[in-house]
Amino acid sequence: MFTKIKKYFREVITELKQTSWPSKNDTKNMTLLVFLVATLLALYLGGLDFLLQKIMGILI
């Protein structure tokens, strides 16, 4: 049982060594991009919701 656990962790370490991690600058840029897209999407959906509420208020 313990040999399987040891083998699993050895394989995990091997895979992690092969992983190419993004640079600090890449991580910062992608984080800012995600924040910007999320903010723009929230503003768009909020504006659309507000507009549809006003239209429904006029119709009702």
PQR file with spaces between the fields and no chain letter, atoms N, CA, C, O and H, PARSE charges and radii, in Angstrom:
ATOM       1  N    MET     1       0.820   -1.189    0.000 -0.4000 1.5000
ATOM       2  CA   MET     1       0.000    0.000    0.000 -0.0000 2.0000
ATOM       3  C    MET     1       0.869    1.260    0.000  0.5500 1.7000
ATOM       4  O    MET     1       0.617    2.190   -0.766 -0.5500 1.4000
ATOM       5  N    PHE     2       1.887    1.288    0.858 -0.4000 1.5000
ATOM       6  CA   PHE     2       2.746    2.462    0.935 -0.0000 2.0000
ATOM       7  C    PHE     2       3.575    2.642   -0.327  0.5500 1.7000
ATOM       8  O    PHE     2       3.955    3.766   -0.654 -0.5500 1.4000
ATOM       9  H    PHE     2       2.091    0.532    1.480  0.4000 1.0000
ATOM      10  N    THR     3       3.864    1.562   -1.041 -0.4000 1.5000
ATOM      11  CA   THR     3       4.639    1.692   -2.275 -0.0000 2.0000
ATOM      12  C    THR     3       3.830    2.432   -3.347  0.5500 1.7000
ATOM      13  O    THR     3       4.389    3.184   -4.145 -0.5500 1.4000
ATOM      14  H    THR     3       3.555    0.649   -0.775  0.4000 1.0000
ATOM      15  N    LYS     4       2.531    2.216   -3.358 -0.4000 1.5000
ATOM      16  CA   LYS     4       1.683    2.925   -4.322 -0.0000 2.0000
ATOM      17  C    LYS     4       1.637    4.415   -3.992  0.5500 1.7000
ATOM      18  O    LYS     4       1.655    5.254   -4.892 -0.5500 1.4000
ATOM      19  H    LYS     4       2.076    1.605   -2.709  0.4000 1.0000
ATOM      20  N    ILE     5       1.577    4.739   -2.717 -0.4000 1.5000
ATOM      21  CA   ILE     5       1.552    6.137   -2.297 -0.0000 2.0000
ATOM      22  C    ILE     5       2.878    6.815   -2.654  0.5500 1.7000
ATOM      23  O    ILE     5       2.890    7.936   -3.162 -0.5500 1.4000
ATOM      24  H    ILE     5       1.561    4.057   -1.985  0.4000 1.0000
ATOM      25  N    LYS     6       3.997    6.125   -2.385 -0.4000 1.5000
ATOM      26  CA   LYS     6       5.308    6.670   -2.728 -0.0000 2.0000
ATOM      27  C    LYS     6       5.419    6.887   -4.238  0.5500 1.7000
ATOM      28  O    LYS     6       5.918    7.919   -4.688 -0.5500 1.4000
ATOM      29  H    LYS     6       3.987    5.215   -1.973  0.4000 1.0000
ATOM      30  N    LYS     7       4.958    5.921   -5.007 -0.4000 1.5000
ATOM      31  CA   LYS     7       5.014    6.029   -6.465 -0.0000 2.0000
ATOM      32  C    LYS     7       4.168    7.214   -6.941  0.5500 1.7000
ATOM      33  O    LYS     7       4.581    7.953   -7.835 -0.5500 1.4000
ATOM      34  H    LYS     7       4.553    5.082   -4.641  0.4000 1.0000
ATOM      35  N    TYR     8       3.005    7.390   -6.355 -0.4000 1.5000
ATOM      36  CA   TYR     8       2.127    8.498   -6.723 -0.0000 2.0000
ATOM      37  C    TYR     8       2.835    9.839   -6.502  0.5500 1.7000
ATOM      38  O    TYR     8       2.838   10.693   -7.389 -0.5500 1.4000
ATOM      39  H    TYR     8       2.669    6.789   -5.629  0.4000 1.0000
ATOM      40  N    PHE     9       3.430   10.022   -5.329 -0.4000 1.5000
ATOM      41  CA   PHE     9       4.093   11.290   -5.023 -0.0000 2.0000
ATOM      42  C    PHE     9       5.343   11.499   -5.886  0.5500 1.7000
ATOM      43  O    PHE     9       5.654   12.632   -6.253 -0.5500 1.4000
ATOM      44  H    PHE     9       3.427    9.328   -4.609  0.4000 1.0000
ATOM      45  N    ARG    10       6.056   10.425   -6.209 -0.4000 1.5000
ATOM      46  CA   ARG    10       7.201   10.550   -7.114 -0.0000 2.0000
ATOM      47  C    ARG    10       6.737   11.032   -8.486  0.5500 1.7000
ATOM      48  O    ARG    10       7.387   11.879   -9.098 -0.5500 1.4000
ATOM      49  H    ARG    10       5.803    9.505   -5.911  0.4000 1.0000
ATOM      50  N    GLU    11       5.617   10.497   -8.972 -0.4000 1.5000
ATOM      51  CA   GLU    11       5.092   10.904  -10.276 -0.0000 2.0000
ATOM      52  C    GLU    11       4.589   12.346  -10.240  0.5500 1.7000
ATOM      53  O    GLU    11       4.742   13.086  -11.212 -0.5500 1.4000
ATOM      54  H    GLU    11       5.089    9.808   -8.474  0.4000 1.0000
ATOM      55  N    VAL    12       3.990   12.741   -9.121 -0.4000 1.5000
ATOM      56  CA   VAL    12       3.539   14.128   -8.977 -0.0000 2.0000
ATOM      57  C    VAL    12       4.733   15.072   -9.049  0.5500 1.7000
ATOM      58  O    VAL    12       4.675   16.080   -9.753 -0.5500 1.4000
ATOM      59  H    VAL    12       3.866   12.140   -8.331  0.4000 1.0000
ATOM      60  N    ILE    13       5.795   14.772   -8.346 -0.4000 1.5000
ATOM      61  CA   ILE    13       6.992   15.615   -8.348 -0.0000 2.0000
ATOM      62  C    ILE    13       7.590   15.677   -9.748  0.5500 1.7000
ATOM      63  O    ILE    13       8.014   16.744  -10.191 -0.5500 1.4000
ATOM      64  H    ILE    13       5.842   13.953   -7.773  0.4000 1.0000
ATOM      65  N    THR    14       7.628   14.552  -10.445 -0.4000 1.5000
ATOM      66  CA   THR    14       8.149   14.526  -11.819 -0.0000 2.0000
ATOM      67  C    THR    14       7.323   15.419  -12.732  0.5500 1.7000
ATOM      68  O    THR    14       7.880   16.166  -13.537 -0.5500 1.4000
ATOM      69  H    THR    14       7.283   13.685  -10.085  0.4000 1.0000
ATOM      70  N    GLU    15       6.016   15.350  -12.616 -0.4000 1.5000
ATOM      71  CA   GLU    15       5.146   16.190  -13.451 -0.0000 2.0000
ATOM      72  C    GLU    15       5.312   17.669  -13.126  0.5500 1.7000
ATOM      73  O    GLU    15       5.333   18.505  -14.029 -0.5500 1.4000
ATOM      74  H    GLU    15       5.564   14.743  -11.962  0.4000 1.0000
ATOM      75  N    LEU    16       5.431   17.996  -11.838 -0.4000 1.5000
ATOM      76  CA   LEU    16       5.602   19.394  -11.450 -0.0000 2.0000
ATOM      77  C    LEU    16       6.917   19.967  -11.968  0.5500 1.7000
ATOM      78  O    LEU    16       6.985   21.157  -12.277 -0.5500 1.4000
ATOM      79  H    LEU    16       5.415   17.317  -11.104  0.4000 1.0000
ATOM      80  N    LYS    17       7.954   19.152  -12.069 -0.4000 1.5000
ATOM      81  CA   LYS    17       9.234   19.622  -12.609 -0.0000 2.0000
ATOM      82  C    LYS    17       9.122   19.919  -14.104  0.5500 1.7000
ATOM      83  O    LYS    17       9.856   20.759  -14.625 -0.5500 1.4000
ATOM      84  H    LYS    17       7.898   18.186  -11.818  0.4000 1.0000
ATOM      85  N    GLN    18       8.212   19.236  -14.794 -0.4000 1.5000
ATOM      86  CA   GLN    18       8.045   19.440  -16.231 -0.0000 2.0000
ATOM      87  C    GLN    18       7.116   20.610  -16.547  0.5500 1.7000
ATOM      88  O    GLN    18       7.038   21.041  -17.697 -0.5500 1.4000
ATOM      89  H    GLN    18       7.616   18.553  -14.371  0.4000 1.0000
ATOM      90  N    THR    19       6.424   21.119  -15.558 -0.4000 1.5000
ATOM      91  CA   THR    19       5.467   22.198  -15.765 -0.0000 2.0000
ATOM      92  C    THR    19       6.196   23.500  -16.050  0.5500 1.7000
ATOM      93  O    THR    19       7.188   23.821  -15.396 -0.5500 1.4000
ATOM      94  H    THR    19       6.488   20.768  -14.623  0.4000 1.0000
ATOM      95  N    SER    20       5.698   24.252  -17.033 -0.4000 1.5000
ATOM      96  CA   SER    20       6.278   25.577  -17.286 -0.0000 2.0000
ATOM      97  C    SER    20       5.362   26.608  -16.633  0.5500 1.7000
ATOM      98  O    SER    20       4.218   26.803  -17.043 -0.5500 1.4000
ATOM      99  H    SER    20       4.892   23.991  -17.564  0.4000 1.0000
ATOM     100  N    TRP    21       5.895   27.255  -15.614 -0.4000 1.5000
ATOM     101  CA   TRP    21       5.122   28.222  -14.856 -0.0000 2.0000
ATOM     102  C    TRP    21       5.246   29.588  -15.502  0.5500 1.7000
ATOM     103  O    TRP    21       6.309   29.929  -16.019 -0.5500 1.4000
ATOM     104  H    TRP    21       6.825   27.097  -15.280  0.4000 1.0000
ATOM     105  N    PRO    22       4.163   30.388  -15.481 -0.5600 1.5000
ATOM     106  CA   PRO    22       4.253   31.738  -16.063  0.2800 2.0000
ATOM     107  C    PRO    22       5.145   32.637  -15.213  0.5500 1.7000
ATOM     108  O    PRO    22       5.305   32.428  -14.010 -0.5500 1.4000
ATOM     109  N    SER    23       5.715   33.637  -15.866 -0.4000 1.5000
ATOM     110  CA   SER    23       6.560   34.578  -15.138 -0.0000 2.0000
ATOM     111  C    SER    23       5.686   35.482  -14.271  0.5500 1.7000
ATOM     112  O    SER    23       4.463   35.513  -14.404 -0.5500 1.4000
ATOM     113  H    SER    23       5.585   33.808  -16.842  0.4000 1.0000
ATOM     114  N    LYS    24       6.345   36.205  -13.388 -0.4000 1.5000
ATOM     115  CA   LYS    24       5.619   37.111  -12.497 -0.0000 2.0000
ATOM     116  C    LYS    24       4.895   38.179  -13.307  0.5500 1.7000
ATOM     117  O    LYS    24       3.763   38.547  -12.991 -0.5500 1.4000
ATOM     118  H    LYS    24       7.339   36.180  -13.280  0.4000 1.0000
ATOM     119  N    ASN    25       5.555   38.678  -14.355 -0.4000 1.5000
ATOM     120  CA   ASN    25       4.959   39.702  -15.202 -0.0000 2.0000
ATOM     121  C    ASN    25       3.746   39.155  -15.968  0.5500 1.7000
ATOM     122  O    ASN    25       2.725   39.832  -16.087 -0.5500 1.4000
ATOM     123  H    ASN    25       6.475   38.380  -14.611  0.4000 1.0000
ATOM     124  N    ASP    26       3.867   37.928  -16.485 -0.4000 1.5000
ATOM     125  CA   ASP    26       2.737   37.304  -17.186 -0.0000 2.0000
ATOM     126  C    ASP    26       1.545   37.117  -16.257  0.5500 1.7000
ATOM     127  O    ASP    26       0.401   37.361  -16.641 -0.5500 1.4000
ATOM     128  H    ASP    26       4.696   37.378  -16.389  0.4000 1.0000
ATOM     129  N    THR    27       1.822   36.685  -15.042 -0.4000 1.5000
ATOM     130  CA   THR    27       0.760   36.482  -14.061 -0.0000 2.0000
ATOM     131  C    THR    27       0.051   37.796  -13.745  0.5500 1.7000
ATOM     132  O    THR    27      -1.175   37.846  -13.650 -0.5500 1.4000
ATOM     133  H    THR    27       2.751   36.487  -14.731  0.4000 1.0000
ATOM     134  N    LYS    28       0.846   38.867  -13.581 -0.4000 1.5000
ATOM     135  CA   LYS    28       0.269   40.184  -13.289 -0.0000 2.0000
ATOM     136  C    LYS    28      -0.608   40.649  -14.458  0.5500 1.7000
ATOM     137  O    LYS    28      -1.716   41.143  -14.250 -0.5500 1.4000
ATOM     138  H    LYS    28       1.842   38.827  -13.658  0.4000 1.0000
ATOM     139  N    ASN    29      -0.107   40.487  -15.679 -0.4000 1.5000
ATOM     140  CA   ASN    29      -0.859   40.929  -16.856 -0.0000 2.0000
ATOM     141  C    ASN    29      -2.163   40.144  -17.021  0.5500 1.7000
ATOM     142  O    ASN    29      -3.204   40.729  -17.322 -0.5500 1.4000
ATOM     143  H    ASN    29       0.793   40.086  -15.848  0.4000 1.0000
ATOM     144  N    MET    30      -2.112   38.846  -16.827 -0.4000 1.5000
ATOM     145  CA   MET    30      -3.320   38.034  -16.977 -0.0000 2.0000
ATOM     146  C    MET    30      -4.332   38.344  -15.872  0.5500 1.7000
ATOM     147  O    MET    30      -5.538   38.335  -16.118 -0.5500 1.4000
ATOM     148  H    MET    30      -1.266   38.371  -16.582  0.4000 1.0000
ATOM     149  N    THR    31      -3.849   38.619  -14.664 -0.4000 1.5000
ATOM     150  CA   THR    31      -4.747   38.986  -13.567 -0.0000 2.0000
ATOM     151  C    THR    31      -5.458   40.295  -13.878  0.5500 1.7000
ATOM     152  O    THR    31      -6.663   40.419  -13.662 -0.5500 1.4000
ATOM     153  H    THR    31      -2.869   38.626  -14.464  0.4000 1.0000
ATOM     154  N    LEU    32      -4.710   41.272  -14.384 -0.4000 1.5000
ATOM     155  CA   LEU    32      -5.320   42.549  -14.756 -0.0000 2.0000
ATOM     156  C    LEU    32      -6.328   42.373  -15.888  0.5500 1.7000
ATOM     157  O    LEU    32      -7.377   43.017  -15.891 -0.5500 1.4000
ATOM     158  H    LEU    32      -3.731   41.172  -14.559  0.4000 1.0000
ATOM     159  N    LEU    33      -6.017   41.510  -16.841 -0.4000 1.5000
ATOM     160  CA   LEU    33      -6.935   41.249  -17.951 -0.0000 2.0000
ATOM     161  C    LEU    33      -8.231   40.621  -17.456  0.5500 1.7000
ATOM     162  O    LEU    33      -9.315   41.023  -17.879 -0.5500 1.4000
ATOM     163  H    LEU    33      -5.164   40.987  -16.839  0.4000 1.0000
ATOM     164  N    VAL    34      -8.131   39.645  -16.572 -0.4000 1.5000
ATOM     165  CA   VAL    34      -9.318   39.007  -16.013 -0.0000 2.0000
ATOM     166  C    VAL    34     -10.151   40.020  -15.236  0.5500 1.7000
ATOM     167  O    VAL    34     -11.377   40.029  -15.352 -0.5500 1.4000
ATOM     168  H    VAL    34      -7.251   39.318  -16.228  0.4000 1.0000
ATOM     169  N    PHE    35      -9.503   40.870  -14.447 -0.4000 1.5000
ATOM     170  CA   PHE    35     -10.209   41.893  -13.685 -0.0000 2.0000
ATOM     171  C    PHE    35     -10.923   42.862  -14.618  0.5500 1.7000
ATOM     172  O    PHE    35     -12.075   43.219  -14.373 -0.5500 1.4000
ATOM     173  H    PHE    35      -8.508   40.862  -14.353  0.4000 1.0000
ATOM     174  N    LEU    36     -10.257   43.289  -15.677 -0.4000 1.5000
ATOM     175  CA   LEU    36     -10.848   44.219  -16.635 -0.0000 2.0000
ATOM     176  C    LEU    36     -12.048   43.601  -17.346  0.5500 1.7000
ATOM     177  O    LEU    36     -13.091   44.245  -17.468 -0.5500 1.4000
ATOM     178  H    LEU    36      -9.321   42.999  -15.876  0.4000 1.0000
ATOM     179  N    VAL    37     -11.916   42.380  -17.810 -0.4000 1.5000
ATOM     180  CA   VAL    37     -13.015   41.715  -18.510 -0.0000 2.0000
ATOM     181  C    VAL    37     -14.197   41.500  -17.566  0.5500 1.7000
ATOM     182  O    VAL    37     -15.345   41.713  -17.956 -0.5500 1.4000
ATOM     183  H    VAL    37     -11.069   41.857  -17.712  0.4000 1.0000
ATOM     184  N    ALA    38     -13.929   41.085  -16.337 -0.4000 1.5000
ATOM     185  CA   ALA    38     -15.005   40.873  -15.363 -0.0000 2.0000
ATOM     186  C    ALA    38     -15.723   42.177  -15.051  0.5500 1.7000
ATOM     187  O    ALA    38     -16.948   42.200  -14.932 -0.5500 1.4000
ATOM     188  H    ALA    38     -12.996   40.912  -16.020  0.4000 1.0000
ATOM     189  N    THR    39     -14.964   43.269  -14.918 -0.4000 1.5000
ATOM     190  CA   THR    39     -15.566   44.575  -14.639 -0.0000 2.0000
ATOM     191  C    THR    39     -16.431   45.041  -15.802  0.5500 1.7000
ATOM     192  O    THR    39     -17.553   45.507  -15.600 -0.5500 1.4000
ATOM     193  H    THR    39     -13.969   43.251  -15.015  0.4000 1.0000
ATOM     194  N    LEU    40     -15.912   44.915  -17.015 -0.4000 1.5000
ATOM     195  CA   LEU    40     -16.683   45.321  -18.192 -0.0000 2.0000
ATOM     196  C    LEU    40     -17.953   44.488  -18.351  0.5500 1.7000
ATOM     197  O    LEU    40     -19.009   45.019  -18.695 -0.5500 1.4000
ATOM     198  H    LEU    40     -15.001   44.536  -17.179  0.4000 1.0000
ATOM     199  N    LEU    41     -17.851   43.196  -18.101 -0.4000 1.5000
ATOM     200  CA   LEU    41     -19.019   42.327  -18.196 -0.0000 2.0000
ATOM     201  C    LEU    41     -20.055   42.693  -17.134  0.5500 1.7000
ATOM     202  O    LEU    41     -21.254   42.701  -17.412 -0.5500 1.4000
ATOM     203  H    LEU    41     -16.993   42.764  -17.821  0.4000 1.0000
ATOM     204  N    ALA    42     -19.598   42.995  -15.926 -0.4000 1.5000
ATOM     205  CA   ALA    42     -20.520   43.393  -14.849 -0.0000 2.0000
ATOM     206  C    ALA    42     -21.218   44.704  -15.201  0.5500 1.7000
ATOM     207  O    ALA    42     -22.419   44.841  -14.972 -0.5500 1.4000
ATOM     208  H    ALA    42     -18.624   42.989  -15.700  0.4000 1.0000
ATOM     209  N    LEU    43     -20.486   45.665  -15.752 -0.4000 1.5000
ATOM     210  CA   LEU    43     -21.087   46.940  -16.149 -0.0000 2.0000
ATOM     211  C    LEU    43     -22.106   46.735  -17.273  0.5500 1.7000
ATOM     212  O    LEU    43     -23.182   47.332  -17.255 -0.5500 1.4000
ATOM     213  H    LEU    43     -19.510   45.554  -15.939  0.4000 1.0000
ATOM     214  N    TYR    44     -21.768   45.898  -18.237 -0.4000 1.5000
ATOM     215  CA   TYR    44     -22.673   45.618  -19.352 -0.0000 2.0000
ATOM     216  C    TYR    44     -23.966   44.972  -18.853  0.5500 1.7000
ATOM     217  O    TYR    44     -25.064   45.402  -19.207 -0.5500 1.4000
ATOM     218  H    TYR    44     -20.894   45.412  -18.251  0.4000 1.0000
ATOM     219  N    LEU    45     -23.821   43.936  -18.028 -0.4000 1.5000
ATOM     220  CA   LEU    45     -25.004   43.243  -17.520 -0.0000 2.0000
ATOM     221  C    LEU    45     -25.827   44.130  -16.600  0.5500 1.7000
ATOM     222  O    LEU    45     -27.057   44.074  -16.626 -0.5500 1.4000
ATOM     223  H    LEU    45     -22.930   43.586  -17.741  0.4000 1.0000
ATOM     224  N    GLY    46     -25.165   44.950  -15.783 -0.4000 1.5000
ATOM     225  CA   GLY    46     -25.880   45.877  -14.917 -0.0000 2.0000
ATOM     226  C    GLY    46     -26.648   46.903  -15.730  0.5500 1.7000
ATOM     227  O    GLY    46     -27.796   47.213  -15.409 -0.5500 1.4000
ATOM     228  H    GLY    46     -24.166   44.995  -15.761  0.4000 1.0000
ATOM     229  N    GLY    47     -26.030   47.435  -16.782 -0.4000 1.5000
ATOM     230  CA   GLY    47     -26.701   48.392  -17.655 -0.0000 2.0000
ATOM     231  C    GLY    47     -27.874   47.776  -18.394  0.5500 1.7000
ATOM     232  O    GLY    47     -28.929   48.395  -18.531 -0.5500 1.4000
ATOM     233  H    GLY    47     -25.098   47.182  -17.042  0.4000 1.0000
ATOM     234  N    LEU    48     -27.685   46.560  -18.866 -0.4000 1.5000
ATOM     235  CA   LEU    48     -28.766   45.855  -19.555 -0.0000 2.0000
ATOM     236  C    LEU    48     -29.930   45.597  -18.604  0.5500 1.7000
ATOM     237  O    LEU    48     -31.088   45.764  -18.986 -0.5500 1.4000
ATOM     238  H    LEU    48     -26.828   46.057  -18.755  0.4000 1.0000
ATOM     239  N    ASP    49     -29.638   45.195  -17.376 -0.4000 1.5000
ATOM     240  CA   ASP    49     -30.674   44.964  -16.375 -0.0000 2.0000
ATOM     241  C    ASP    49     -31.441   46.253  -16.077  0.5500 1.7000
ATOM     242  O    ASP    49     -32.670   46.254  -16.005 -0.5500 1.4000
ATOM     243  H    ASP    49     -28.697   45.060  -17.066  0.4000 1.0000
ATOM     244  N    PHE    50     -30.703   47.343  -15.906 -0.4000 1.5000
ATOM     245  CA   PHE    50     -31.333   48.637  -15.636 -0.0000 2.0000
ATOM     246  C    PHE    50     -32.252   49.041  -16.792  0.5500 1.7000
ATOM     247  O    PHE    50     -33.380   49.480  -16.569 -0.5500 1.4000
ATOM     248  H    PHE    50     -29.704   47.342  -15.965  0.4000 1.0000
ATOM     249  N    LEU    51     -31.765   48.889  -18.026 -0.4000 1.5000
ATOM     250  CA   LEU    51     -32.548   49.246  -19.205 -0.0000 2.0000
ATOM     251  C    LEU    51     -33.823   48.405  -19.308  0.5500 1.7000
ATOM     252  O    LEU    51     -34.900   48.933  -19.586 -0.5500 1.4000
ATOM     253  H    LEU    51     -30.849   48.531  -18.207  0.4000 1.0000
ATOM     254  N    LEU    52     -33.696   47.105  -19.084 -0.4000 1.5000
ATOM     255  CA   LEU    52     -34.861   46.237  -19.174 -0.0000 2.0000
ATOM     256  C    LEU    52     -35.862   46.534  -18.059  0.5500 1.7000
ATOM     257  O    LEU    52     -37.068   46.427  -18.282 -0.5500 1.4000
ATOM     258  H    LEU    52     -32.821   46.676  -18.858  0.4000 1.0000
ATOM     259  N    GLN    53     -35.391   46.906  -16.861 -0.4000 1.5000
ATOM     260  CA   GLN    53     -36.300   47.295  -15.786 -0.0000 2.0000
ATOM     261  C    GLN    53     -37.108   48.533  -16.184  0.5500 1.7000
ATOM     262  O    GLN    53     -38.314   48.600  -15.943 -0.5500 1.4000
ATOM     263  H    GLN    53     -34.411   46.993  -16.680  0.4000 1.0000
ATOM     264  N    LYS    54     -36.442   49.497  -16.786 -0.4000 1.5000
ATOM     265  CA   LYS    54     -37.124   50.728  -17.202 -0.0000 2.0000
ATOM     266  C    LYS    54     -38.158   50.423  -18.292  0.5500 1.7000
ATOM     267  O    LYS    54     -39.265   50.961  -18.268 -0.5500 1.4000
ATOM     268  H    LYS    54     -35.462   49.443  -16.982  0.4000 1.0000
ATOM     269  N    ILE    55     -37.799   49.570  -19.234 -0.4000 1.5000
ATOM     270  CA   ILE    55     -38.739   49.191  -20.301 -0.0000 2.0000
ATOM     271  C    ILE    55     -39.941   48.471  -19.720  0.5500 1.7000
ATOM     272  O    ILE    55     -41.079   48.750  -20.099 -0.5500 1.4000
ATOM     273  H    ILE    55     -36.899   49.133  -19.253  0.4000 1.0000
ATOM     274  N    MET    56     -39.695   47.542  -18.797 -0.4000 1.5000
ATOM     275  CA   MET    56     -40.810   46.812  -18.180 -0.0000 2.0000
ATOM     276  C    MET    56     -41.674   47.747  -17.340  0.5500 1.7000
ATOM     277  O    MET    56     -42.892   47.577  -17.277 -0.5500 1.4000
ATOM     278  H    MET    56     -38.770   47.316  -18.490  0.4000 1.0000
ATOM     279  N    GLY    57     -41.053   48.735  -16.694 -0.4000 1.5000
ATOM     280  CA   GLY    57     -41.813   49.710  -15.913 -0.0000 2.0000
ATOM     281  C    GLY    57     -42.734   50.541  -16.802  0.5500 1.7000
ATOM     282  O    GLY    57     -43.851   50.869  -16.402 -0.5500 1.4000
ATOM     283  H    GLY    57     -40.064   48.873  -16.746  0.4000 1.0000
ATOM     284  N    ILE    58     -42.280   50.878  -17.991 -0.4000 1.5000
ATOM     285  CA   ILE    58     -43.108   51.644  -18.934 -0.0000 2.0000
ATOM     286  C    ILE    58     -44.260   50.770  -19.453  0.5500 1.7000
ATOM     287  O    ILE    58     -45.392   51.238  -19.572 -0.5500 1.4000
ATOM     288  H    ILE    58     -41.373   50.611  -18.316  0.4000 1.0000
ATOM     289  N    LEU    59     -43.967   49.513  -19.757 -0.4000 1.5000
ATOM     290  CA   LEU    59     -44.996   48.624  -20.316 -0.0000 2.0000
ATOM     291  C    LEU    59     -46.050   48.236  -19.287  0.5500 1.7000
ATOM     292  O    LEU    59     -47.213   48.034  -19.635 -0.5500 1.4000
ATOM     293  H    LEU    59     -43.047   49.134  -19.660  0.4000 1.0000
ATOM     294  N    ILE    60     -45.656   48.133  -18.041 -0.4000 1.5000
ATOM     295  CA   ILE    60     -46.585   47.704  -17.010 -0.0000 2.0000
ATOM     296  C    ILE    60     -47.175   48.917  -16.382  0.5500 1.7000
ATOM     297  O    ILE    60     -47.997   48.803  -15.474 -0.5500 1.4000
ATOM     298  H    ILE    60     -44.711   48.297  -17.758  0.4000 1.0000
